Amino acid sequence: MTPAFDDPRLERLARKLSEASSDGAVTLAYSGGLDSRFLAFFAKLAGFRVRLLHVTGPHVAPAETAEAVAEARAMGLEAELVPLDPADMPDLAAAGRLRCYVCKRHIFTELLRIAGDAPLCDGTNHSDLAVYRPGRRALEELGIRSPLAEADISKDEIRSLGAALGFRNPGQMARPCLLTRFPYGMKPASRDLILAADAEAAVEALMKEDDRLPGLRFRCRFPDGVSPVIHLERSSVSHAEAPELLAKGLSKKLGERASELRVELVDELSGWFDRPVRN
């Protein structure tokens, strides 16, 4: 029996988790991002046994996997690592704007196999339902449960509820799969995936080292499929020299690999390659 919660949103979430559980256990596709991490945290708080499946591969930055594992352990949980390589998906590049659908279907088919007879949950929240997410179709086709979305809990509510419950780092920023840094219709080379991950890790390090670079929202993208660009969301930049400071800092940290790396301001960070669809 799950404990009672004063907030009706948490009561709804506990009920949805109960519906998606098997003998008191919940199996989660766990990226280590805010949503799946909060879902794991709350499921444990609500008295469920929690199994975490974390996908690894060239499309996931090693630092993100290390952080996901560490955060799971901080909650008293262990993340099971599931190696998967998008290069093994022959129809991925040909999928165009359905890339996320093809990738999600491949990944979640494998996670379902590992989960066995247990239902599988993911961290989709209610806010995700209002934006372009082709991967949602794959989850629906495979019968994946999304307790946060089913309980009508938004991204902002995850942050506020998490803070009230003592959840670690409720302000965690989104960090999508590295494949989203590249144009649709291409299969990125491993070296470019590594560069995207390393460049973003370098920006994170520079933000900690330089108090003129606080709270930046950014991505390392390859807009033309060849040349890397650090996109900075304009509204997150508080110092006029931030782009120049980043460019110099990246040159020091990445050496020759930063020779073609540019820093550009963008009005909106999320969904950059989906702009024609959204407009």
PyMOL commands that set and color helices and strands:
alter all, ss='L'
color gray80, all
select helices_A, chain A and resi 8-19+34-45+62-74+86-88+93-115+126-130+135-142+147-150+155-165+178-181+190-209+234-236+242-258+272-278
alter helices_A, ss='H'
color red, helices_A
select strands_A, chain A and resi 25-29+49-56+79-83+120-121+218-221+229-233+262-266
alter strands_A, ss='S'
color yellow, strands_A
deselect
rebuild
show_as cartoon
